[in-house]
Each structure stands twice: as C-alpha cells, then as structure tokens.
C-alpha cells in the first residue's frame, strides 16, 4: 500500500501538460535561448570570454582578465554591484578563473546585471587573459 503520492488533481494536470503544452514549452525554450544569447554576447563584448552553452541555464564566463580569483571576483562583485554569481572553483580546481552565471531570471534583471558586471569589470580589468 502507499501512504503518500501525488494528489490526483496534480496527476491530471500533469497529463494535460504532457498532451497539450508543447507550444508553451517551446515558448520557454525560445525565451531561454534569447537570454543565453544576450548574456554570451554581452560577456564576450565586455571581455569576459564565454562560450555558448548547449544545455541547462548556466554559463561559465572567464574572469581572469580582472586579475582576481573566482572567489574574490564573486565577493567583490556582490559587495560593489549587488550581483551574485558562483565562484568557478566551487566546481573543482579547473573552474578557477571562471564564474557560474544562471540565466533563469527575467531578461530585464539579466540586462541590469550585465550593466553592473560591465561597470565592475571596467573598474577591475587586469592583465591576465583567458585562452580560447
């Protein structure tokens, strides 16, 4: 026997979503693609080399041009510009010199974050550049 399961109403809603919501899913896929393209182009324009991710809703721009470690970059960006990103070294030694950025936010918020990141990078631009 089972003492816990998804409510019947939720199960019916899931069936409807699977059968009838492909158009809504495609709208969200298109929106994530729009956000991704805007951020990749923006990061590359401001000098934080970033490749185009193929999955999820995260990207990994290189921040070595600032001369900071990934932890220093994240802490200072948060303090100075109130933008939160995750240090790349949280994902292993090879993540050092990068930060993880989520684009699961509204386009408006992402555009504002990019403005703040650009302002931050202009203040902290260093000599170290990422290899492509």
URCORUR-V614953 format. One record per backbone hydrogen bond with DSSP energy under -1.0 kcal/mol. CO is the residue of the C=O (numbers start at 1). NH is the residue of the N-H. If there is no record, write none. Layout:
co:CO nh:NH
co:CO nh:NH
This chain:
co:7 nh:11
co:8 nh:12
co:9 nh:13
co:10 nh:14
co:11 nh:15
co:12 nh:16
co:13 nh:17
co:14 nh:18
co:15 nh:19
co:16 nh:20
co:17 nh:21
co:21 nh:25
co:22 nh:26
co:23 nh:27
co:24 nh:28
co:25 nh:29
co:26 nh:30
co:27 nh:31
co:28 nh:32
co:29 nh:33
co:30 nh:34
co:31 nh:35
co:32 nh:36
co:33 nh:37
co:34 nh:38
co:35 nh:39
co:36 nh:40
co:37 nh:41
co:38 nh:42
co:39 nh:43
co:40 nh:44
co:41 nh:45
co:42 nh:46
co:43 nh:48
co:49 nh:62
co:57 nh:103
co:59 nh:101
co:61 nh:99
co:63 nh:66
co:64 nh:67
co:65 nh:126
co:69 nh:73
co:70 nh:74
co:71 nh:75
co:72 nh:76
co:73 nh:77
co:74 nh:78
co:75 nh:79
co:76 nh:80
co:77 nh:81
co:78 nh:82
co:86 nh:100
co:87 nh:90
co:88 nh:91
co:89 nh:92
co:92 nh:95
co:93 nh:96
co:95 nh:98
co:97 nh:63
co:98 nh:88
co:100 nh:86
co:101 nh:59
co:106 nh:110
co:107 nh:111
co:108 nh:112
co:109 nh:113
co:110 nh:114
co:111 nh:115
co:112 nh:116
co:113 nh:117
co:114 nh:118
co:115 nh:119
co:116 nh:120
co:117 nh:121
co:118 nh:122
co:119 nh:123
co:120 nh:124
